[in-house]
Amino acid sequence: MDSITLCTRTTMTIKTKTYWRGQADKWFSEFIRLRDSNDEGIATCITSGRRMHWRDLDCGHYVSRAKQSTRYDERNCHAQSKGHNRFQGGHFAEHGLRIDELYGQGTAAELVKKGLMRCPRTIYDFKYLAETYKAKVMQIKAEQPNKYTR
């Protein structure tokens, strides 16, 4: 009886949920910082007002990124200085005020409420998010290449 070789590779790389969550975080973060930057790649920190290149900023989350229900909500995330985001608690109050200015009164409270909702994500959810935000970043890169030069 003849056999058919279905796979010629001797090893296969299996991508885990952790891998895809990391990819989703990476591409989402880059998208948010690019979204918040001008044609030269300069963005304004949501809480301090300091202007700097998007690569020198973090993707700051108003509601902690530990909350899956708001982790990838674009209204919850903005370019933020590394100092404010990592070392000064994200300046929660200032971030909330700016969110209400940008999206309408009550949006920050809505995000806090949404953050309390349970949102279990699957590997397929993270893969979809990674691919979606990577495509958005690639589109920005193609249409606005000056954002990538310093």
Phi and psi in degrees as GROMACS dihedral restraints (atoms count N, CA, C in turn):
[ dihedral_restraints ]
;  ai    aj    ak    al  type     phi  dphi    fc
    3     4     5     6     1   -79.4    20    10
    4     5     6     7     1   149.0    20    10
    6     7     8     9     1  -112.6    20    10
    7     8     9    10     1   152.3    20    10
    9    10    11    12     1  -114.0    20    10
   10    11    12    13     1   129.8    20    10
   12    13    14    15     1   -86.2    20    10
   13    14    15    16     1   115.1    20    10
   15    16    17    18     1   -89.4    20    10
   16    17    18    19     1   -23.4    20    10
   18    19    20    21     1  -144.5    20    10
   19    20    21    22     1   123.5    20    10
   21    22    23    24     1   -92.8    20    10
   22    23    24    25     1   -12.3    20    10
   24    25    26    27     1   -76.1    20    10
   25    26    27    28     1   139.4    20    10
   27    28    29    30     1   -86.8    20    10
   28    29    30    31     1   -24.3    20    10
   30    31    32    33     1  -129.1    20    10
   31    32    33    34     1   143.5    20    10
   33    34    35    36     1  -119.5    20    10
   34    35    36    37     1   140.3    20    10
   36    37    38    39     1   -94.3    20    10
   37    38    39    40     1   120.3    20    10
   39    40    41    42     1  -101.6    20    10
   40    41    42    43     1   123.3    20    10
   42    43    44    45     1   -90.0    20    10
   43    44    45    46     1   131.3    20    10
   45    46    47    48     1   -93.1    20    10
   46    47    48    49     1   171.5    20    10
   48    49    50    51     1   -60.4    20    10
   49    50    51    52     1   -38.5    20    10
   51    52    53    54     1   -63.1    20    10
   52    53    54    55     1   -41.9    20    10
   54    55    56    57     1   -59.6    20    10
   55    56    57    58     1   -49.5    20    10
   57    58    59    60     1   -68.7    20    10
   58    59    60    61     1   -33.0    20    10
   60    61    62    63     1   -64.2    20    10
   61    62    63    64     1   -41.6    20    10
   63    64    65    66     1   -62.5    20    10
   64    65    66    67     1   -41.3    20    10
   66    67    68    69     1   -65.7    20    10
   67    68    69    70     1   -42.5    20    10
   69    70    71    72     1   -61.4    20    10
   70    71    72    73     1   -43.8    20    10
   72    73    74    75     1   -61.2    20    10
   73    74    75    76     1   -44.9    20    10
   75    76    77    78     1   -60.3    20    10
   76    77    78    79     1   -51.7    20    10
   78    79    80    81     1   -73.2    20    10
   79    80    81    82     1   -35.7    20    10
   81    82    83    84     1   -64.3    20    10
   82    83    84    85     1   -45.7    20    10
   84    85    86    87     1   -59.1    20    10
   85    86    87    88     1   -45.5    20    10
   87    88    89    90     1   -64.5    20    10
   88    89    90    91     1   -41.4    20    10
   90    91    92    93     1   -60.4    20    10
   91    92    93    94     1   -48.0    20    10
   93    94    95    96     1   -59.5    20    10
   94    95    96    97     1   -45.8    20    10
   96    97    98    99     1   -67.7    20    10
   97    98    99   100     1   -36.8    20    10
   99   100   101   102     1   -68.2    20    10
  100   101   102   103     1   -42.9    20    10
  102   103   104   105     1   -55.5    20    10
  103   104   105   106     1   -39.4    20    10
  105   106   107   108     1   -85.9    20    10
  106   107   108   109     1     2.8    20    10
  108   109   110   111     1  -103.9    20    10
  109   110   111   112     1   158.8    20    10
  111   112   113   114     1   -85.9    20    10
  112   113   114   115     1  -171.3    20    10
  114   115   116   117     1   -62.6    20    10
  115   116   117   118     1   -23.0    20    10
  117   118   119   120     1   -94.5    20    10
  118   119   120   121     1     1.9    20    10
  120   121   122   123     1    87.6    20    10
  121   122   123   124     1    12.3    20    10
  123   124   125   126     1   -93.1    20    10
  124   125   126   127     1   127.6    20    10
  126   127   128   129     1  -120.7    20    10
  127   128   129   130     1   160.1    20    10
  129   130   131   132     1  -108.6    20    10
  130   131   132   133     1   128.9    20    10
  132   133   134   135     1   -59.2    20    10
  133   134   135   136     1   129.9    20    10
  135   136   137   138     1   -60.5    20    10
  136   137   138   139     1   -29.1    20    10
  138   139   140   141     1  -105.3    20    10
  139   140   141   142     1   -32.9    20    10
  141   142   143   144     1  -101.6    20    10
  142   143   144   145     1   -22.2    20    10
  144   145   146   147     1    82.8    20    10
  145   146   147   148     1    -1.4    20    10
  147   148   149   150     1   -67.5    20    10
  148   149   150   151     1   140.7    20    10
  150   151   152   153     1  -105.6    20    10
  151   152   153   154     1   132.6    20    10
  153   154   155   156     1  -158.9    20    10
  154   155   156   157     1   171.1    20    10
  156   157   158   159     1   -65.1    20    10
  157   158   159   160     1   143.3    20    10
  159   160   161   162     1   -57.3    20    10
  160   161   162   163     1   -29.4    20    10
  162   163   164   165     1   -69.3    20    10
  163   164   165   166     1   -19.9    20    10
  165   166   167   168     1   -92.7    20    10
  166   167   168   169     1     4.7    20    10
  168   169   170   171     1  -112.9    20    10
  169   170   171   172     1   162.0    20    10
  171   172   173   174     1   -99.2    20    10
  172   173   174   175     1   168.3    20    10
  174   175   176   177     1   -94.5    20    10
  175   176   177   178     1    98.9    20    10
  177   178   179   180     1   -84.3    20    10
  178   179   180   181     1   132.9    20    10
  180   181   182   183     1  -101.4    20    10
  181   182   183   184     1   129.7    20    10
  183   184   185   186     1   -67.8    20    10
  184   185   186   187     1   -59.6    20    10
  186   187   188   189     1   -87.2    20    10
  187   188   189   190     1   132.2    20    10
  189   190   191   192     1   -44.8    20    10
  190   191   192   193     1   141.7    20    10
  192   193   194   195     1   -70.3    20    10
  193   194   195   196     1    -6.1    20    10
  195   196   197   198     1   -67.3    20    10
  196   197   198   199     1   -21.0    20    10
  198   199   200   201     1   -88.1    20    10
  199   200   201   202     1   105.0    20    10
  201   202   203   204     1   -60.9    20    10
  202   203   204   205     1   -30.3    20    10
  204   205   206   207     1   -67.1    20    10
  205   206   207   208     1   -23.4    20    10
  207   208   209   210     1  -118.6    20    10
  208   209   210   211     1    -2.5    20    10
  210   211   212   213     1   -54.7    20    10
  211   212   213   214     1   -39.8    20    10
  213   214   215   216     1  -112.5    20    10
  214   215   216   217     1    20.8    20    10
  216   217   218   219     1   -81.5    20    10
  217   218   219   220     1   117.7    20    10
  219   220   221   222     1   -63.3    20    10
  220   221   222   223     1   -24.3    20    10
  222   223   224   225     1   -73.5    20    10
  223   224   225   226     1   -22.0    20    10
  225   226   227   228     1   -84.8    20    10
  226   227   228   229     1   -13.6    20    10
  228   229   230   231     1  -125.1    20    10
  229   230   231   232     1   137.3    20    10
  231   232   233   234     1  -149.9    20    10
  232   233   234   235     1   158.9    20    10
  234   235   236   237     1   -60.6    20    10
  235   236   237   238     1   131.0    20    10
  237   238   239   240     1  -145.4    20    10
  238   239   240   241     1   142.7    20    10
  240   241   242   243     1   -60.4    20    10
  241   242   243   244     1   147.3    20    10
  243   244   245   246     1   -60.4    20    10
  244   245   246   247     1   -38.0    20    10
  246   247   248   249     1   -61.3    20    10
  247   248   249   250     1   -48.5    20    10
  249   250   251   252     1   -68.0    20    10
  250   251   252   253     1   -41.5    20    10
  252   253   254   255     1   -72.0    20    10
  253   254   255   256     1   -46.6    20    10
  255   256   257   258     1   -91.9    20    10
  256   257   258   259     1   -34.9    20    10
  258   259   260   261     1  -114.2    20    10
  259   260   261   262     1   -11.3    20    10
  261   262   263   264     1  -124.5    20    10
  262   263   264   265     1    27.6    20    10
  264   265   266   267     1    70.9    20    10
  265   266   267   268     1    14.1    20    10
  267   268   269   270     1    79.3    20    10
  268   269   270   271     1    -0.8    20    10
  270   271   272   273     1    47.3    20    10
  271   272   273   274     1    60.5    20    10
  273   274   275   276     1   -50.6    20    10
  274   275   276   277     1   -48.8    20    10
  276   277   278   279     1   -63.5    20    10
  277   278   279   280     1   -47.2    20    10
  279   280   281   282     1   -63.9    20    10
  280   281   282   283     1   -40.1    20    10
  282   283   284   285     1   -62.3    20    10
  283   284   285   286     1   -44.2    20    10
  285   286   287   288     1   -61.9    20    10
  286   287   288   289     1   -41.4    20    10
  288   289   290   291     1   -61.7    20    10
  289   290   291   292     1   -43.3    20    10
  291   292   293   294     1   -65.7    20    10
  292   293   294   295     1   -37.0    20    10
  294   295   296   297     1   -61.9    20    10
  295   296   297   298     1   -44.4    20    10
  297   298   299   300     1   -64.7    20    10
  298   299   300   301     1   -35.2    20    10
  300   301   302   303     1   -66.1    20    10
  301   302   303   304     1   -39.5    20    10
  303   304   305   306     1   -76.5    20    10
  304   305   306   307     1   -42.2    20    10
  306   307   308   309     1  -115.6    20    10
  307   308   309   310     1    -1.2    20    10
  309   310   311   312     1   109.4    20    10
  310   311   312   313     1   147.9    20    10
  312   313   314   315     1   -56.1    20    10
  313   314   315   316     1   133.1    20    10
  315   316   317   318     1    96.6    20    10
  316   317   318   319     1    -8.4    20    10
  318   319   320   321     1   -65.0    20    10
  319   320   321   322     1   -41.6    20    10
  321   322   323   324     1   -61.4    20    10
  322   323   324   325     1   -43.7    20    10
  324   325   326   327     1   -63.6    20    10
  325   326   327   328     1   -38.7    20    10
  327   328   329   330     1   -62.1    20    10
  328   329   330   331     1   -40.2    20    10
  330   331   332   333     1   -66.5    20    10
  331   332   333   334     1   -39.9    20    10
  333   334   335   336     1   -61.5    20    10
  334   335   336   337     1   -44.4    20    10
  336   337   338   339     1   -63.6    20    10
  337   338   339   340     1   -43.8    20    10
  339   340   341   342     1   -61.6    20    10
  340   341   342   343     1   -35.5    20    10
  342   343   344   345     1   -62.4    20    10
  343   344   345   346     1   -20.8    20    10
  345   346   347   348     1   -82.6    20    10
  346   347   348   349     1   -12.5    20    10
  348   349   350   351     1   -77.7    20    10
  349   350   351   352     1   143.6    20    10
  351   352   353   354     1   -76.7    20    10
  352   353   354   355     1   136.9    20    10
  354   355   356   357     1  -146.3    20    10
  355   356   357   358     1    76.7    20    10
  357   358   359   360     1   -69.7    20    10
  358   359   360   361     1   131.3    20    10
  360   361   362   363     1  -111.4    20    10
  361   362   363   364     1   145.6    20    10
  363   364   365   366     1   -99.2    20    10
  364   365   366   367     1   170.6    20    10
  366   367   368   369     1   -58.0    20    10
  367   368   369   370     1   -34.9    20    10
  369   370   371   372     1   -69.7    20    10
  370   371   372   373     1   -34.1    20    10
  372   373   374   375     1   -62.5    20    10
  373   374   375   376     1   -48.2    20    10
  375   376   377   378     1   -65.3    20    10
  376   377   378   379     1   -39.6    20    10
  378   379   380   381     1   -62.3    20    10
  379   380   381   382     1   -44.4    20    10
  381   382   383   384     1   -61.5    20    10
  382   383   384   385     1   -46.4    20    10
  384   385   386   387     1   -61.4    20    10
  385   386   387   388     1   -44.1    20    10
  387   388   389   390     1   -60.1    20    10
  388   389   390   391     1   -47.8    20    10
  390   391   392   393     1   -66.6    20    10
  391   392   393   394     1   -39.3    20    10
  393   394   395   396     1   -64.1    20    10
  394   395   396   397     1   -48.4    20    10
  396   397   398   399     1   -75.1    20    10
  397   398   399   400     1   -29.4    20    10
  399   400   401   402     1   -62.7    20    10
  400   401   402   403     1   -43.2    20    10
  402   403   404   405     1   -62.5    20    10
  403   404   405   406     1   -40.2    20    10
  405   406   407   408     1   -64.7    20    10
  406   407   408   409     1   -41.2    20    10
  408   409   410   411     1   -65.0    20    10
  409   410   411   412     1   -44.1    20    10
  411   412   413   414     1   -62.9    20    10
  412   413   414   415     1   -35.6    20    10
  414   415   416   417     1   -66.1    20    10
  415   416   417   418     1   -44.9    20    10
  417   418   419   420     1   -61.4    20    10
  418   419   420   421     1   -44.0    20    10
  420   421   422   423     1   -59.8    20    10
  421   422   423   424     1   -40.3    20    10
  423   424   425   426     1   -72.1    20    10
  424   425   426   427     1   -39.2    20    10
  426   427   428   429     1   -86.6    20    10
  427   428   429   430     1   -25.5    20    10
  429   430   431   432     1  -134.9    20    10
  430   431   432   433     1    65.6    20    10
  432   433   434   435     1   -62.7    20    10
  433   434   435   436     1   -21.0    20    10
  435   436   437   438     1   -65.4    20    10
  436   437   438   439     1   -19.1    20    10
  438   439   440   441     1   -67.4    20    10
  439   440   441   442     1   -18.2    20    10
  441   442   443   444     1   -98.4    20    10
  442   443   444   445     1    -0.7    20    10
  444   445   446   447     1  -105.6    20    10
  445   446   447   448     1   152.5    20    10
